[in-house]
Amino acid sequence: MLHRFRVAMVRPTREPLSGEIEVDETLMGGVDEGGKRGRGANKEIIVIALEIKRPRGYGRVRMRHISDASAENLVPFIREVIAPGSIVCTDGWRGYSGLSKDYDHRQTILSSSDDPAHVAMPGVHQIASLLKRWLLGTHQGAFSVEHLQSYLEEFTFRFNRRTSSSRGQLFRRLLEQAVATNPVTQADVIHGYHQKPGKQTK
């Protein structure tokens, strides 16, 4: 039942992110001693897109569980969730190549920068930290891979409504969206109702 509510947390008509957006990936899962680190590690990969407000603060967030950090997964996600013409800030990873046609793509080559990743793009790294802390506190750090996208949608729903002055209003909005959502089967919620890892939403 909780997964069915998580499906309802995704509003099909939600507006794409706009303005200045930070995009980066984070890794989820345990640390294997002697294993790889970074994008080649044997962990679950989550790509995060976050609106940056100037002079300070964050707007909305979008997240997706992907199979690998290739351009085939990263670029379709960006084009789906970010409005054309927006400023997209990424690191120098080759998976983000090809964005300049639709966006003002600003890359920070971390290998040539004195700043570590969490300084060059602090927003997405703070979101990644909050996500991991939430999974650890609420779900005791345990999640099944097939339902990871559903947990990401719940976190997104909560984060994007963090400034609401009425918690009861959030519950009402969820019920309204649940009523408007088509029937959901168990098979539908595996890997997220709207998104399978590594595949673009239809």
N, C-alpha and C positions, 0 to 999 in steps of 0.2 A: 504493500500500500504506500509506503514511503517513497518507493521509486516511481510510483504513478504520480504522486505529488511533485516529484522532481521533474517529471516530464512537463507538468503544467507550469512549472517555473520558467520555461522557455516560451516567451511570447513570439509567435511566428512573425508578427509585424513589427518587432522591436527595431528601432532605428540603428543604423550602423554608427560606429564610433567616428568622431570627426575632430578636426583641430590638430593638435600635436599628439602623436601616439608613440609610446615606447613598445617595442616588440622584442621578446627574447624567450628562450626556453629554460625550463627547470627540470630536474630529474627527481623522480619519486621512487622510493623503494629502499631496501636495506643496503648496507655497504658490505661488499664481499672483500675480504682481506686479499690483497694482491691482485685485485681485479682492475679493469680499466677505469679511468676517470674521464669526465667530460662527455661530449656527444657520443663517443664510442662505447660508453659503459653499457652494461647489460641491465638497464633500468627502464622504467616507464618515462616517456618524454611528454612534457606538457608545454605547449606554446601559449604565451600570455601576451595580450595586447591591452594596454592601459592608457587612457586619456590623461594627459598632463596639463594641469591648469597653472597658469602664470599669474602672479609671481610664485605661488605655492599651492599645493593641494593636488588631489587626483579626482578624476571624473569617473566614468564607467569602465568596467573591465569585461573582457571576453577571454575564455580559455578553451583549449581543446587538447584532448589526448591524441597523440599522433604516433605512428609506428616508427618513424625515423625523422631526422631533421634535414630531409632533402627538400629541394625546391618544389618537388611534386606535392609535398604536404604543406610547406610553409606558405608559398605564394597563394594557392587557392584559399587558404584560411584568411590571409590578409585581405584579399580581394572581396571575400564574402562579408567580413565583419567591419571593414574600414571604408569610409566613403572616399571616392576618388578625389584627388586634389589635396588630401590631408598630408600633413608632415609625418613621415614614418621614420622613426629613429631605431636603428639596429646596430649590431656589431658588424664586423667584417666577414662573417660567415658566408660562404658561397651560396648557401641555400636561400639567401635573400636577394640574389641577383635577379635582375629583370623587373624591379619595382619602379624604376625611374619613369617608365612610360605613363603610369597612372598616378604616381605620387611624387611629392618632394622628398626623395629618399636621402636621408642623412645617416651616413655610416661612421661609426667610431672604430677604428682599427686598434683593438686592444693591445696587440703586440707592439705597436709603435706609440702607445699612450702611456703616460706615467700613472694614470688612474686605473685601479682595478675595476672589474665589471660592476660591482655594486656601487661604485662612485660615478662611473660614466653613465649608467642607467639605473639610478636608485629606485625608481618607481616599481618596475617589474620585479626587482629583487625583494622589495618589501612585501609585495603581494605574494610572492612565492613563499616567503617566510611566514606570513599570516596563514596561508593555505596549509602549510605543513603543521603549524601549531594547532590549527583548527582540527585537522584530521587526527592529530595526536591526542588532543583534549577531548573531542567529541566522540571519535571512533576508536580511541586507544591505539591509533596508528595503524589499524588493520583495515585494509580495503581489498576487495577483489578486483582484479584488472578489468573484468567484463563490466563492472559497474562504476569504474573510476570516472567516466564522463558524467554520469549522473551526479556524483558528488561534486564535480566541478560546477555543474549547473546550479546546485544548491548554494554553493559558496558564492557564485556570481549573483544569484538572486538576493542573498543577504547583503553582500558588499554594496551592490548598486543601490540599495535602499537603506544604507547605514545612517543617513541623515534624517530619516523619517521621524517625526515627532510623536507618531502614534503607532505602537506595535500592533494594536488591534486593526489598524488600517491595512497593515501588511498581511495579516491573516485574511482579511476581507478580499484583498486583491488576489491572493492565492486561491481562495474559493471561487472567485469569479473566473479566473483562468482555468481552474479545474473543471468547472461546468462547461466551458467552451471548448475543452479538449476532447478529441475523439477517444473512443474506448482504447485502452492500452493493454496489450497482452504481455506475458512474461518475456516472450521472445523479442518484443519491441524494445524493452528497456536494456537489453544486453548491449554493452558498448555505447549506450546513449541512444535515445529515441531518434534524434535528428542526425546523428553523426556516428559513423563507424570509423575507428582509428585508421588514418591513412587514406580515407576517401572523402571526397567533397560532398557536402549536402546537396541533394537534388532540389 
